[in-house]
Amino acid sequence: MLIANRFESILDSLNSKIPNVVISEKVGISAGTITRFLRNGTEMNFISLYRISELLSEYANEDCSHFLNESCMNLERPGNCKKALEYLAVNGRSPELGRLLDKLKKTTNREILDWTEAYSINLMYLTDVPEDEFLQAVREYKPKHRETRLFKLVLEIYYHFRRKNYTDIFELTKVAKRELEKVEDEFLHDSYECRINLLLGCAYLYHLNKPNEARTLFHKIINTEYSTGVKAGAYYHIGMTFLYKDFNLCMHFIHKHREEMLRFNRIEQINKVDFQDFPFIANVWDKPFTINKKTDLAEVAHYEAKHGNRELAKNILVNLIQEKGGSGFQYYYLALAENDDNLMLKSLTVFLKGGSRFFARLAYEHLQKSPLLKDASKILFEM
């Protein structure tokens, strides 16, 4: 009854009541199912609870995912428990995932115990345990079911993505997509596919510099019903596919990303968008923006290098490079401040060594105007 009681409590708090017929149509369940749920607390299937959570958010005009997060802790049916583990994991809900795992580890259901082992490893990834410990746990895990065998592949892809082992990512995603065809559960199939497509899309975009192919994968995520956990990231990366092509579309999708972050109250990510991403995009396109004390220092230097006080830009960047070792972006901004093509070549090299051919375009396109370094930079970029 806990889930039903929580549902009724949220319904009662809404300014406008949601008629049962609307719930029935939107969620895809009969009026009788709703009645039994409210009267007896009869456990609904997970997809119905997912859609109810989305419906509540729509009517409340605010995020009501807390309803589903809390519901996950009170589910009993094995099929629902599996989906609850995936939902909490893909949405990065580490505390709730940890509590659910603690609860499920007490079961005698062998299939659920297999799932708890798999998602305990996922929790390690979410809580940033050392990479070698995570990899060891993945390698030692022996999945016993079709879905968990696929999930082990997904965890391996996550490891290689963090390590920027792109050859392994492309090979493993081929295998994972074949295994994905065997997964019959709609929610799990779509959620795993979104995970795979997000990582594969990022590899296409940032490593291979193939924005069109990446954009196709990101759009597929956005058009999937059960993509809540990765949709925000997909919006962000779609925006980046337009970085060199269309300022308005780039900003449109980054704003969509920000809206998703706001919905989930992800303040840290919102600040990154406001004070780093938006200034960066504006600088790339030579658009005006407001600089304040929260603006990322590197982007302040980026602006000054192109439009303002070059000495200030140099001072900021030299300090940043000394403190953090120097990124491709920082060397690019310093090259602009000093009008130094050799520094621009260093920026290109640092980007390429880091596996980011997409952002290397910043330096590469500048060097294509250099009579002395045009050919050398082209050889480097196309290697």
HELIX and SHEET records of a PDB file:
HELIX    1   1 LEU A    2  SER A   13  1                                  12    
HELIX    2   2 ASN A   20  VAL A   27  1                                   8    
HELIX    3   3 ALA A   31  ASN A   40  1                                  10    
HELIX    4   4 PHE A   46  ALA A   60  1                                  15    
HELIX    5   5 SER A   65  CYS A   72  1                                   8    
HELIX    6   6 PRO A   78  VAL A   90  1                                  13    
HELIX    7   7 SER A   94  LEU A  104  1                                  11    
HELIX    8   8 ARG A  110  LEU A  126  1                                  17    
HELIX    9   9 GLU A  131  GLU A  140  1                                  10    
HELIX   10  10 ARG A  146  ARG A  163  1                                  18    
HELIX   11  11 TYR A  166  LEU A  180  1                                  15    
HELIX   12  12 GLU A  186  CYS A  202  1                                  17    
HELIX   13  13 ALA A  203  HIS A  207  3                                   5    
HELIX   14  14 PRO A  211  ILE A  222  1                                  12    
HELIX   15  15 THR A  228  THR A  241  1                                  14    
HELIX   16  16 PHE A  247  ARG A  263  1                                  17    
HELIX   17  17 ILE A  267  LYS A  272  1                                   6    
HELIX   18  18 VAL A  273  ASP A  277  3                                   5    
HELIX   19  19 PHE A  278  VAL A  284  1                                   7    
HELIX   20  20 LEU A  297  HIS A  307  1                                  11    
HELIX   21  21 ARG A  310  LYS A  324  1                                  15    
HELIX   22  22 GLY A  328  GLU A  338  1                                  11    
HELIX   23  23 ASP A  341  LYS A  353  1                                  13    
HELIX   24  24 ARG A  357  LEU A  367  1                                  11    
HELIX   25  25 LYS A  374  GLU A  382  1                                   9    
END                                                                             
